[in-house]
């Protein structure tokens, strides 16, 4: 069997050609079978940018395109990292096993997402103690495990004859590390998890490039090749050579810029605030109960199906559903209820200061802002949106990334690097939305008062 007959190429605007296996031995499950499964195809109907596509007309890409890109980056990463992983962890399986495992983790890391992505986590799944990662792990182990365990190859390598993909390892890789997690996995797998949960991962390296390109923000926002070239594994974990620090800092800055300018765009947040109210009143009609108890029905719930359904509600005989339908119609017509009034932002260099700050939640900030309004405006209809984007992670207890110090020939925590530490930990934007801008002056003054009357853009800590 030649490579030309066993694989196909998917043309991608970000990565060029993405190869995937389409044919194998008789009865063998291939990558195409997984890609064509209903669970992966479902991601064609969930936008990558949960509501930002209503603001950026060209940002119509979906989770499906993203996960194909992450699958491809898994191969690029393993091509670079496998020799050092083998040296650090002699018990590591074959390259074919590791690469196939990581390609499937990349392909399936978003398989549990619902309509509007992370918004659905916060405003629906959280009601049942779920996240899309937890649901994704359940889907992998209950719906896809039989197929995944029969994979034998990826475009560049094959599994050894005595190896079989373990779906439980894929399910573990796609979930976020926890402080209280009992580590019962081999070191090589723990190392690999940093490619999905860390400062720079195959997930965020794809979405930064893809989202920047599709929104028109940038056609090539950071140097992916250099970032991968200077990455390797040491016994401590995923490590970057000091010569790659410039590429890493550039990546982190661009990621933060995307949060500020795209994901947390003022109009995007206005849409989200309207969607919050709609979700609160519509949840019982979306899905009857806990999705983890009916995965087959959850598979049919997509962003496309939801938007088609709510567009019909205004014609319902049910008065409550009819009223909800009229509200949804206004959103679908892009009649945005909440109007942007003002904003302030602040950077945090100390995690403790951030955690103790009044900006911990929308509700806390709203209470403080209302307290600063004149008595006649304290009941004014308004919404407060506190958005947080991260420049660098505080990884104490969950160290994932390391820096190679050539002078001392050792890997040390990346957080100890002076260049890295020059970045703020995070930045928060606090915005006020109202039904109109008639009281912009009073609202802006109340927002200023929230920070002691000091211009918040000049502050670096609180």
Secondary structure by P-SEA (a helix, b strand, c coil): ccccccbbbbbbccccbbbbbcccccccccaaaaaacaaaaaacccccccccccccccccccaaaaaaaaaaaaaaaaaacaaaaaaaccccccaaaaaaaaaaaaacccccccccaaaaaacccccccccaaaaaaaaaacccaaaaaaccccccccccccccccaaaaaaaabbbbccccccccaaaaaaaccccccccaaaaaaaaaaaaaaccccccccaaaaaaacccccccccccccaaaaaaaaaaaaaaaaacccccaaaaaaaaaaaaaaaacccccccccccccaaaaaaccaaaaaaaaaaccccccaaaaaaaaaaaaaaacccccccccbbbbbbccaaaaaacccccaaaaaaaaaaacccccccccbbbbbbbbbccccccccccbbbbcccccccccccccccccccccbbbbbbbbcccccaaaaaaaaaaaaaccccccccccc
